[in-house]
Amino acid sequence: MSVAQERNLHLVRDESAERGVRLGDVRLRNRLVTSSSLLGYGVSNAKVMAYGMSPISNFVPLERFGAITTRTVTVEPREGHFTTKDDWQLRELPGLLKRYGQALRQVDGGWLNAFGWCNVGIDAYLRDYYPRTREQNTIMSIGGFSAEEFVTLVDKVNAAVPAGEIAALEFNVSCHNVNFDFNQIIEGVLAEAVPRSNHPVILKLSPDYDYVAHARLAAKHGVSALTAINTVKGLRLDPETGTPLLKNGFGGLSGRAIKPIGLRVVKELRDADVTLPIIATGGIRTFDDCREYYWAGADAVSLGSASWFASYPGYALSPLHGVRIRNLLRRIENYEPPAR
């Protein structure tokens, strides 16, 4: 990085610190962030097609968001139910679309996905992607199947990323697409991995687990904030054959259909006297959606599939989608939620 680039980077950080917000120890540039996976790792290696990044992201200044949340990364690379290949060319488009059809399907009122934590692994992410996203405020999403794996991930991030350089680590201990019961490990993960982190920790809650109990565990073990909610476990079958639409069978439902569930979870957390800051996600597209979540008790909101996904023909309107998101971002930058 050149001296001029370093100076500009410091200016961006200084300006964001002045106008930003704090959710406990988590520093955001404003109260609008992006949800895990929708924007990949925040940057792509592909010259033609941005692997894992919504095409709409090409028309939105990512550095202006409160934070960009990465796709979930694990200790080792995982193919999951999709692929880690990130250098797709136009001639390979049919093969890529076939893979997407097995891992992501548009359904009534939303999207059903089962990518299965496909990612390049923490070492490759920190080496090849993170250095090119330092102008963004990053929430790194990490996932594993044991407390030991989360400790390893935390240690690797600590070694590569100085304290204060990212917004937070988001612990994904609630994904339905990897066919694992996280109830078995969540307390061990929080007890062993949270104290080791040099960065604030956010716990991502599932509406299909006991989210109130998990939120209380998070507070007990020093977690800084909560993300509510992860996707809702769902299933769709081919009406002609009765076979599941997704390669994994079950998938995570996101989009407009789960907004009432997301609002319910946030409100129930507050009604249960959970005081940790909450980043709410689930079906958010408009400023009114954001205000509903703020009124329910959220401190910040996150744009997921309802904002970043479209049908394949619909992506031709990406510039217009980008205008809508930029307008929403502008309104949130100048909005202060009601005091609770």
C-alpha positions as CSV (number, residue, x, y, z in Angstrom):
1,M,0.0,0.0,0.0
2,S,1.4,3.4,-1.0
3,V,1.9,6.3,1.4
4,A,-1.0,8.2,-0.2
5,Q,-3.3,5.1,0.1
6,E,-2.3,4.7,3.8
7,R,-3.1,8.4,4.4
8,N,-6.5,8.1,2.7
9,L,-7.3,5.0,4.7
10,H,-6.5,6.8,7.9
11,L,-8.8,9.7,6.8
12,V,-11.6,7.3,6.1
13,R,-11.2,5.7,9.6
14,D,-10.9,9.0,11.3
15,E,-14.0,10.4,9.7
16,S,-16.0,7.3,10.4
17,A,-14.9,7.3,14.0
18,E,-16.3,10.9,14.4
19,R,-19.7,10.1,12.9
20,G,-19.9,6.4,13.9
21,V,-21.8,4.6,16.6
22,R,-20.8,2.2,19.3
23,L,-22.8,-0.9,20.2
24,G,-20.9,-1.8,23.4
25,D,-17.4,-2.5,22.2
26,V,-18.5,-2.8,18.5
27,R,-17.6,0.3,16.5
28,L,-19.8,0.9,13.4
29,R,-19.7,3.7,10.9
30,N,-23.5,3.9,11.1
31,R,-26.5,1.6,12.0
32,L,-26.7,-0.2,8.7
33,V,-24.5,-3.2,8.1
34,T,-24.6,-6.1,5.6
35,S,-25.4,-9.7,6.4
36,S,-23.0,-12.6,6.2
37,S,-22.4,-14.3,2.8
38,L,-24.3,-11.9,0.5
39,L,-21.1,-9.9,-0.3
40,G,-18.7,-12.8,-0.1
41,Y,-15.4,-11.6,1.4
42,G,-16.0,-8.0,0.5
43,V,-13.9,-8.2,-2.7
44,S,-13.5,-10.8,-5.4
45,N,-10.6,-12.4,-7.3
46,A,-12.7,-12.9,-10.4
47,K,-12.2,-10.4,-13.2
48,V,-15.5,-11.1,-14.9
49,M,-17.9,-12.5,-12.3
50,A,-17.6,-11.6,-8.6
51,Y,-17.6,-14.9,-6.8
52,G,-20.1,-14.9,-4.0
53,M,-20.9,-11.2,-4.3
54,S,-24.3,-9.9,-5.4
55,P,-24.0,-7.9,-8.7
56,I,-25.9,-5.1,-7.0
57,S,-22.8,-4.5,-4.8
58,N,-21.0,-3.0,-7.9
59,F,-23.2,0.0,-7.6
60,V,-23.0,0.6,-3.8
61,P,-20.1,2.2,-1.9
62,L,-19.3,-0.6,0.6
63,E,-17.0,1.5,2.6
64,R,-20.0,3.7,3.7
65,F,-21.8,0.9,5.5
66,G,-21.6,0.6,9.2
67,A,-19.8,-2.7,8.5
68,I,-19.6,-5.4,5.9
69,T,-20.0,-8.9,7.3
70,T,-18.0,-11.6,5.5
71,R,-19.2,-15.0,4.5
72,T,-18.5,-17.5,7.3
73,V,-14.9,-18.8,7.2
74,T,-13.7,-22.0,8.8
75,V,-10.3,-23.3,9.8
76,E,-9.9,-25.4,6.6
77,P,-11.4,-24.7,3.2
78,R,-14.8,-26.2,2.7
79,E,-16.6,-27.0,-0.6
80,G,-19.9,-27.2,1.4
81,H,-22.7,-27.8,-1.1
82,F,-21.4,-25.3,-3.6
83,T,-17.7,-24.5,-4.4
84,T,-14.6,-22.6,-3.3
85,K,-13.7,-21.9,-7.0
86,D,-13.5,-18.1,-7.4
87,D,-12.1,-17.6,-10.9
88,W,-15.2,-18.3,-13.0
89,Q,-15.1,-17.1,-16.6
90,L,-18.1,-16.3,-18.9
91,R,-17.8,-19.6,-20.8
92,E,-18.2,-21.4,-17.5
93,L,-21.5,-19.6,-16.7
94,P,-23.7,-22.6,-17.3
95,G,-21.8,-24.8,-14.8
96,L,-21.9,-22.0,-12.2
97,L,-25.6,-21.5,-12.6
98,K,-26.1,-25.3,-12.2
99,R,-24.2,-25.2,-8.9
100,Y,-26.3,-22.2,-7.8
101,G,-29.5,-24.1,-8.6
102,Q,-28.4,-26.8,-6.1
103,A,-27.6,-24.4,-3.3
104,L,-29.9,-21.4,-3.8
105,R,-33.5,-21.3,-4.9
106,Q,-36.1,-18.5,-5.0
107,V,-39.2,-19.5,-3.1
108,D,-42.4,-17.8,-2.0
109,G,-41.5,-14.6,-0.3
110,G,-37.8,-15.2,-0.1
111,W,-34.8,-17.5,-0.7
112,L,-33.8,-20.9,0.4
113,N,-30.1,-21.6,0.5
114,A,-27.8,-24.4,1.6
115,F,-24.3,-23.3,0.7
116,G,-23.0,-25.3,3.6
117,W,-20.2,-22.8,4.7
118,C,-18.4,-23.1,1.4
119,N,-15.3,-20.9,1.9
120,V,-11.6,-20.7,1.2
121,G,-10.5,-21.1,4.8
122,I,-9.2,-18.6,7.3
123,D,-5.6,-18.6,6.1
124,A,-6.5,-17.8,2.5
125,Y,-9.1,-15.2,3.5
126,L,-6.6,-13.3,5.7
127,R,-3.9,-13.6,3.0
128,D,-5.8,-13.0,-0.2
129,Y,-9.0,-11.0,0.6
130,Y,-8.9,-9.1,3.9
131,P,-5.9,-6.9,2.9
132,R,-7.9,-5.5,0.0
133,T,-10.9,-4.6,2.1
134,R,-9.2,-2.5,4.7
135,E,-11.2,0.6,3.6
136,Q,-14.3,-1.2,4.7
137,N,-15.3,-1.7,8.3
138,T,-15.4,-5.5,8.6
139,I,-17.3,-8.0,10.7
140,M,-15.6,-11.3,10.2
141,S,-18.0,-14.2,10.4
142,I,-16.3,-17.4,11.6
143,G,-17.7,-20.9,12.1
144,G,-16.6,-24.3,13.4
145,F,-17.8,-27.6,14.9
146,S,-16.0,-27.4,18.3
147,A,-14.7,-24.9,20.8
148,E,-11.2,-25.8,19.7
149,E,-11.9,-24.8,16.1
150,F,-13.3,-21.4,17.3
151,V,-10.2,-20.9,19.5
152,T,-8.0,-21.6,16.4
153,L,-9.9,-19.1,14.3
154,V,-9.7,-16.5,17.0
155,D,-6.0,-17.0,17.4
156,K,-5.4,-16.7,13.7
157,V,-7.4,-13.5,13.5
158,N,-5.6,-12.1,16.5
159,A,-2.2,-12.8,14.9
160,A,-3.1,-11.2,11.6
161,V,-5.4,-8.3,12.5
162,P,-4.4,-5.7,15.1
163,A,-7.0,-4.9,17.8
164,G,-9.3,-2.1,16.6
165,E,-8.8,-2.7,12.9
166,I,-12.1,-4.5,12.4
167,A,-15.5,-4.0,13.9
168,A,-15.9,-7.5,15.4
169,L,-15.9,-11.2,15.0
170,E,-19.3,-12.8,14.4
171,F,-19.6,-16.3,15.9
172,N,-21.8,-18.3,13.6
173,V,-22.9,-21.1,16.0
174,S,-26.4,-21.4,14.4
175,C,-26.2,-22.5,10.8
176,H,-28.7,-25.1,9.6
177,N,-26.9,-25.9,6.3
178,V,-24.0,-27.9,7.8
179,N,-26.2,-30.5,9.5
180,F,-24.9,-30.1,13.0
181,D,-26.5,-29.4,16.4
182,F,-24.7,-26.4,17.7
183,N,-26.5,-26.7,21.1
184,Q,-23.9,-29.2,21.9
185,I,-21.0,-26.8,21.7
186,I,-22.3,-23.2,22.1
187,E,-21.4,-22.8,25.8
188,G,-17.9,-24.3,25.3
189,V,-17.4,-22.0,22.3
190,L,-18.3,-18.9,24.3
191,A,-16.4,-19.9,27.4
192,E,-13.2,-20.8,25.6
193,A,-13.1,-18.6,22.5
194,V,-14.6,-15.2,23.6
195,P,-11.9,-14.4,26.3
196,R,-9.1,-15.1,23.8
197,S,-10.4,-12.6,21.2
198,N,-8.6,-9.3,20.8
199,H,-11.7,-8.1,18.9
200,P,-15.3,-7.7,20.1
201,V,-17.5,-10.8,19.6
202,I,-21.0,-10.9,18.1
203,L,-23.1,-14.0,18.6
204,K,-25.4,-14.9,15.7
205,L,-28.7,-16.3,17.0
206,S,-31.0,-18.8,15.3
207,P,-34.8,-18.6,15.6
208,D,-34.8,-22.4,15.6
209,Y,-32.8,-22.7,18.8
210,D,-33.5,-21.3,22.3
211,Y,-32.3,-17.8,21.4
212,V,-33.2,-16.3,24.7
213,A,-31.0,-18.8,26.6
214,H,-28.2,-18.4,24.0
215,A,-28.4,-14.6,24.4
216,R,-28.1,-15.0,28.2
217,L,-25.1,-17.3,27.7
218,A,-23.6,-14.6,25.4
219,A,-23.9,-11.9,28.1
220,K,-22.5,-14.3,30.8
221,H,-19.4,-15.0,28.7
222,G,-18.5,-11.4,27.6
223,V,-20.1,-11.3,24.1
224,S,-20.4,-7.6,22.9
225,A,-23.5,-7.9,20.8
226,L,-26.0,-10.2,19.1
227,T,-27.1,-10.7,15.5
228,A,-30.8,-11.7,15.3
229,I,-31.6,-13.6,13.2
230,N,-29.9,-16.3,11.2
231,T,-32.0,-18.0,8.5
232,V,-35.0,-20.2,9.4
233,K,-34.7,-23.9,8.6
234,G,-36.9,-24.7,5.6
235,L,-37.7,-27.3,2.9
236,R,-39.1,-27.2,-0.6
237,L,-39.9,-30.2,-2.8
238,D,-40.2,-30.5,-6.5
239,P,-44.0,-30.8,-7.1
240,E,-43.4,-33.2,-10.0
241,T,-41.0,-35.6,-8.3
242,G,-41.1,-35.0,-4.6
243,T,-37.4,-34.5,-4.3
244,P,-35.8,-31.6,-2.4
245,L,-35.0,-28.5,-4.5
246,L,-31.6,-28.2,-2.7
247,K,-28.7,-30.6,-2.8
248,N,-28.7,-30.6,1.0
249,G,-32.4,-31.2,1.3
250,F,-33.1,-28.6,4.0
251,G,-31.9,-25.1,3.7
252,G,-32.0,-21.7,5.4
253,L,-35.0,-19.5,4.5
254,S,-34.3,-15.7,4.2
255,G,-35.9,-12.7,2.7
256,R,-39.3,-10.9,3.2
257,A,-41.0,-14.1,4.4
258,I,-39.0,-14.1,7.7
259,K,-39.3,-10.4,8.6
260,P,-42.2,-11.1,11.1
261,I,-40.0,-13.8,12.7
262,G,-37.1,-11.5,13.0
263,L,-39.2,-8.8,14.6
264,R,-40.7,-11.3,17.0
265,V,-37.2,-12.6,18.1
266,V,-35.9,-9.0,18.7
267,K,-39.0,-8.1,20.7
268,E,-38.9,-11.3,22.7
269,L,-35.2,-10.8,23.5
270,R,-36.0,-7.3,24.8
271,D,-39.1,-8.5,26.7
272,A,-36.8,-11.1,28.4
273,D,-34.6,-8.3,29.6
274,V,-31.7,-9.1,27.3
275,T,-29.7,-5.8,27.2
276,L,-26.9,-6.7,24.8
277,P,-26.9,-4.6,21.6
278,I,-28.8,-6.3,18.8
279,I,-28.1,-6.1,15.1
280,A,-31.4,-7.2,13.5
281,T,-31.7,-8.9,10.1
282,G,-34.5,-10.5,8.2
283,G,-36.4,-9.2,5.2
284,I,-35.1,-5.6,5.3
285,R,-35.4,-3.6,2.1
286,T,-36.8,-0.2,3.1
287,F,-36.4,2.6,5.6
288,D,-39.8,1.5,7.2
289,D,-38.4,-2.0,7.6
290,C,-35.5,-0.6,9.5
291,R,-37.7,1.6,11.7
292,E,-39.9,-1.4,12.6
293,Y,-36.8,-3.3,13.9
294,Y,-35.6,-0.2,15.8
295,W,-39.0,0.1,17.4
296,A,-38.9,-3.6,18.3
297,G,-35.6,-3.0,20.1
298,A,-32.8,-3.3,17.6
299,D,-29.7,-1.0,17.8
300,A,-28.6,-1.6,14.2
301,V,-30.0,-3.4,11.1
302,S,-28.5,-5.6,8.5
303,L,-29.3,-6.0,4.8
304,G,-29.5,-9.6,3.6
305,S,-31.1,-11.4,0.7
306,A,-34.2,-9.2,0.5
307,S,-31.9,-6.4,-0.6
308,W,-29.0,-8.2,-2.4
309,F,-30.7,-11.1,-4.3
310,A,-32.8,-10.9,-7.5
311,S,-33.9,-13.3,-10.1
312,Y,-31.3,-13.7,-12.8
313,P,-33.1,-11.4,-15.2
314,G,-33.7,-9.0,-12.3
315,Y,-30.0,-8.4,-12.0
316,A,-30.2,-6.3,-15.2
317,L,-31.7,-3.7,-12.9
318,S,-28.7,-3.8,-10.5
319,P,-28.0,0.0,-11.0
320,L,-31.5,0.8,-9.9
321,H,-31.3,-1.6,-6.9
322,G,-28.0,0.2,-6.1
323,V,-29.7,3.6,-6.1
324,R,-32.4,2.3,-3.7
325,I,-29.7,0.9,-1.3
326,R,-27.7,4.2,-1.5
327,N,-30.8,6.2,-0.6
328,L,-31.5,3.9,2.3
329,L,-27.9,4.2,3.5
330,R,-28.1,8.0,3.3
331,R,-31.3,8.0,5.4
332,I,-29.8,5.7,8.0
333,E,-26.7,7.8,8.3
334,N,-28.8,10.7,9.4
335,Y,-31.2,8.8,11.6
336,E,-31.1,8.2,15.3
337,P,-33.4,5.4,16.6
338,P,-35.8,6.1,19.4
339,A,-34.4,5.7,22.9
340,R,-35.6,2.6,24.7
